[in-house]
């Protein structure tokens, strides 16, 4: 999971920088901004794949700790970490409000 997420990051990074992709409060990412038609399919696939891997990562960590029910707490912890490590200019959700770092 980490390898595919790391490889995907280089493709996602320009879209974070443009404000097209943002970090949601729930630990997933979303297409937030307007996407050029030529990039729309690519961005949607990247976001879907990333969210799928994040979901699997959160559950795998919970399972590895012997507590599959901890998935929600792990997701919340990672959500804060994603925001903390976001670069200046990237968008993230704080509760119901969108903010730019």
RAPE-V311275 format. One record per backbone hydrogen bond with DSSP energy under -1.0 kcal/mol. NH is the residue of the N-H (numbers start at 1). CO is the residue of the C=O. Records with the same first field share a line. If there is no record, write none. Layout:
NH = CO / CO
This chain:
5 = 1
6 = 2
7 = 3
8 = 4
9 = 5
12 = 8
13 = 9
15 = 12
16 = 12
17 = 13
18 = 14
19 = 16
20 = 15
21 = 15
22 = 30
23 = 91
24 = 28
27 = 24
30 = 22
32 = 20
33 = 20
39 = 36
40 = 36
43 = 39
44 = 40
45 = 41
46 = 42
47 = 43
48 = 44
49 = 45
50 = 46
51 = 47
52 = 48
53 = 49
54 = 50
55 = 51
56 = 52
57 = 53
58 = 54
59 = 55
60 = 56
61 = 57
62 = 58
63 = 59
64 = 60
65 = 61
66 = 63
67 = 62
70 = 67
71 = 68
74 = 70
75 = 71
76 = 72
77 = 73
78 = 74
79 = 75
80 = 76
81 = 77
82 = 78
83 = 79
84 = 80
85 = 81
86 = 83
90 = 87
92 = 99
93 = 23
94 = 97
97 = 94
99 = 92
101 = 90
